[in-house]
Amino acid sequence: MALYSNTVMDHFRNPRNLGALADANGIGEAGNPVCGDIMKIYLKIENGIIEDVSFETFGCGSAIASSSMATELIKGKPVEDALALTNKAVAEALDGLPAHKMHCSVLAEEAIKEALKDYYAKQGLPFPGEEPEGCTGCCETCTLHE
């Protein structure tokens, strides 16, 4: 059996959504110091929909394929779908990754989450699941969660 699926090889050889996105309103980066892979995700979000997404990745073929597939999985989708994206979903969409390359799908998930955090911060909104800066736990009179 081949080490990499045809889907992994296709996304490595023909990456989708490659390059910087000039009008991105959310940018996130994730890296793995052990293998040296670095992923940067650019999001253009309008009215809660990911209208455009792109990536720049420095890394192995699995890292490039994971970045490419992850962008395809969230493009045109509501932000909530991107928030719910897991590395497992990325790996499954690629028809699997070797165990020693699963960290590449983790980086894709992390880079997307970082781009979403950047987007929320630029909008002045708390990132879902995290308390906003300045939260004191006084939820009955709090205006930070609005």
Phi, psi and omega in degrees: 000143181290149179294323182240142179289164176299326180293316177300312182297321179296315180289333175287313183284330183229066184297139178266146174062038182277137175113168179287151178248110188300324184257027180297140174246013172206124181228132180222151181225143175219147180214160178238108183294339181288312183261343178089000179292139177224130178239138175234126181247136178244130179240140169241107185249130177226127177052041177077007180243138176281095183289325179210153180207144176211174181212157167230127182228132171251110181171194184283177179301322179293325178292317179295315180297319179295318178298312181300311181295318181300319179294322179295324182289337183249347183297129180080002184259161174296152179306323181302325178294320179292323178298328183272352182297133179244160176297328179297319179295321178296312180298319179296320179295334177274006184062035174097154173228148174302148183307321182283359178244004180299334179299337178293320177290329176296317178299321179298314177300314181296319181295321177295316179298321179294321177294321177293320176300318178298316179300310180300317180298318180294334178273355182073027182247148175288144177289132181308130179090353178242144177287139178292155178302134180093000181294131179244003179083014181264055191305334182294328182244008186287141173247000182289335185270002183284000000 
